[in-house]
Amino acid sequence: MCARGQFPACPNTAVCSCSDHIIECHERGLTSVPFFQPVNHVYTKLNLENNFIKTIPADAFKNIPNQSTVFLNNNSIRFIDEHALGGVDGKITRVNLAFNNFTRFPSSLGVLSTILNIDVSNNPIDEDGFDEHTVYEIGDTTRYTLVRMFFGNDS
């Protein structure tokens, strides 16, 4: 775990901790995505699960561009800005959005050219909540194939 003044630098020491290649901001009572300072260390996983985040704003992850896995499950997210994934859209292979409040499949996920796994299970999305164009746009089919997309409810 990195603390203030220790290497590797953590992009947000106020509410997150870091170890090796992981930024841990889970179970911190966050109501919004924290601001991440640019650092000279490669972090590939971001854990923001089990908070109270409602929206993902534009450029939320631009200062941490090497994320391949993003955990946003168990929040209260209803909306992801169309530019929220700018800067990380060509790196993300897995995103977990389970147990949030989406009523429509997030159209912003259509920019994820390297995505292999999306989990939107346990969100109140019905069959009309999937935009055919967005789902078709996910992934770069010349290099990557979406392997798994989870949706539906446990109940």
C-alpha positions as CSV (number, residue, x, y, z in Angstrom):
1,M,0.0,0.0,0.0
2,C,1.4,3.4,-0.8
3,A,1.1,6.3,1.4
4,R,2.0,10.0,1.0
5,G,5.6,10.4,-0.1
6,Q,6.2,6.7,-0.9
7,F,6.8,5.1,-4.2
8,P,4.9,4.2,-6.2
9,A,2.9,7.4,-6.2
10,C,-0.8,6.9,-5.7
11,P,-3.1,9.1,-7.9
12,N,-5.4,9.9,-5.0
13,T,-4.1,9.4,-1.4
14,A,-7.1,11.2,0.2
15,V,-9.6,8.4,-0.4
16,C,-7.7,5.6,-2.1
17,S,-4.8,3.3,-1.4
18,C,-2.5,1.7,-4.0
19,S,-0.5,-1.5,-4.2
20,D,1.5,-2.8,-7.1
21,H,-0.8,-2.1,-10.1
22,I,-4.1,-1.6,-8.2
23,I,-5.9,1.5,-7.1
24,E,-8.3,0.6,-4.3
25,C,-11.1,3.1,-3.6
26,H,-13.8,0.5,-2.6
27,E,-16.1,0.8,0.5
28,R,-15.0,4.5,1.1
29,G,-18.5,6.0,1.2
30,L,-17.8,7.9,-2.0
31,T,-20.7,9.7,-3.7
32,S,-18.6,10.6,-6.8
33,V,-15.6,9.4,-8.7
34,P,-12.5,10.9,-7.0
35,F,-10.0,13.1,-8.9
36,F,-6.9,11.2,-9.9
37,Q,-3.6,13.0,-10.3
38,P,-1.3,11.9,-13.1
39,V,1.5,9.7,-11.8
40,N,4.5,8.0,-13.3
41,H,3.4,4.5,-12.4
42,V,1.2,2.1,-14.4
43,Y,-1.9,1.0,-12.6
44,T,-4.1,-1.5,-14.5
45,K,-7.0,-2.1,-12.0
46,L,-9.3,0.4,-10.4
47,N,-11.7,-0.7,-7.7
48,L,-14.5,1.7,-6.9
49,E,-17.0,-1.0,-5.9
50,N,-19.4,-0.7,-2.8
51,N,-19.7,3.1,-2.7
52,F,-22.6,5.5,-3.4
53,I,-21.5,6.8,-6.8
54,K,-24.4,8.0,-9.0
55,T,-22.8,9.2,-12.2
56,I,-19.5,8.8,-14.0
57,P,-18.5,12.2,-15.4
58,A,-16.6,13.1,-18.6
59,D,-12.8,12.3,-18.4
60,A,-13.2,10.5,-15.1
61,F,-10.3,8.2,-15.7
62,K,-8.1,10.3,-18.1
63,N,-5.2,10.7,-15.6
64,I,-5.0,6.9,-15.1
65,P,-4.9,5.8,-18.7
66,N,-3.7,2.2,-18.4
67,Q,-6.7,0.7,-16.7
68,S,-7.6,-2.7,-18.1
69,T,-10.1,-3.6,-15.3
70,V,-12.6,-1.3,-13.7
71,F,-14.9,-2.4,-10.8
72,L,-17.9,0.0,-10.4
73,N,-20.3,-2.6,-9.1
74,N,-22.5,-2.1,-6.1
75,N,-22.9,1.7,-6.4
76,S,-26.0,3.7,-7.4
77,I,-24.9,4.6,-10.9
78,R,-27.6,5.6,-13.3
79,F,-25.5,7.5,-15.9
80,I,-22.1,7.3,-17.6
81,D,-21.1,10.4,-19.6
82,E,-20.4,9.7,-23.2
83,H,-16.8,10.9,-22.6
84,A,-16.2,9.3,-19.3
85,L,-14.0,6.6,-20.7
86,G,-11.9,9.0,-22.8
87,G,-8.2,8.1,-22.5
88,V,-8.9,4.5,-21.3
89,D,-11.2,3.3,-24.1
90,G,-8.5,1.4,-25.9
91,K,-7.2,-0.4,-22.8
92,I,-10.2,-1.6,-20.8
93,T,-10.8,-5.4,-21.2
94,R,-13.2,-5.8,-18.2
95,V,-15.8,-3.6,-16.6
96,N,-18.1,-4.6,-13.8
97,L,-21.3,-2.4,-13.5
98,A,-23.4,-5.0,-11.7
99,F,-25.8,-3.9,-9.0
100,N,-26.3,-0.3,-10.0
101,N,-29.4,1.6,-11.2
102,F,-29.1,1.5,-15.0
103,T,-32.4,1.4,-16.8
104,R,-30.7,1.4,-20.2
105,F,-27.4,-0.2,-21.3
106,P,-24.8,2.6,-21.1
107,S,-24.2,3.8,-24.6
108,S,-20.7,5.1,-23.5
109,L,-19.5,1.5,-23.4
110,G,-19.7,1.5,-27.2
111,V,-16.3,3.1,-27.4
112,L,-14.5,0.2,-25.6
113,S,-12.5,-1.3,-28.5
114,T,-10.6,-3.9,-26.4
115,I,-13.5,-5.0,-24.1
116,L,-13.8,-8.8,-23.4
117,N,-16.1,-8.8,-20.4
118,I,-19.0,-6.5,-19.4
119,D,-21.2,-7.2,-16.4
120,V,-24.4,-5.2,-16.2
121,S,-26.3,-7.8,-14.2
122,N,-28.7,-6.9,-11.5
123,N,-29.6,-3.5,-13.0
124,P,-33.2,-2.7,-13.8
125,I,-32.6,-2.9,-17.6
126,D,-35.4,-4.5,-19.6
127,E,-35.2,-5.8,-23.2
128,D,-36.0,-2.3,-24.5
129,G,-33.0,-0.9,-22.6
130,F,-30.4,-2.3,-25.0
131,D,-29.6,0.0,-28.0
132,E,-28.8,-2.3,-30.9
133,H,-26.3,0.2,-32.3
134,T,-24.3,0.5,-29.0
135,V,-24.2,-3.2,-28.4
136,Y,-23.0,-3.7,-32.0
137,E,-20.2,-1.1,-31.6
138,I,-18.7,-2.7,-28.6
139,G,-15.2,-4.1,-29.3
140,D,-13.0,-4.1,-32.3
141,T,-14.1,-7.2,-34.0
142,T,-10.9,-7.3,-36.2
143,R,-8.7,-7.8,-33.0
144,Y,-11.0,-8.6,-30.1
145,T,-14.2,-10.4,-29.5
146,L,-16.5,-9.6,-26.6
147,V,-16.3,-12.9,-24.7
148,R,-18.9,-12.3,-22.0
149,M,-21.7,-9.9,-21.3
150,F,-23.7,-10.5,-18.2
151,F,-27.2,-9.0,-17.7
152,G,-30.4,-9.9,-15.9
153,N,-31.2,-10.4,-12.3
154,D,-30.5,-13.1,-9.8
155,S,-34.2,-13.1,-8.7
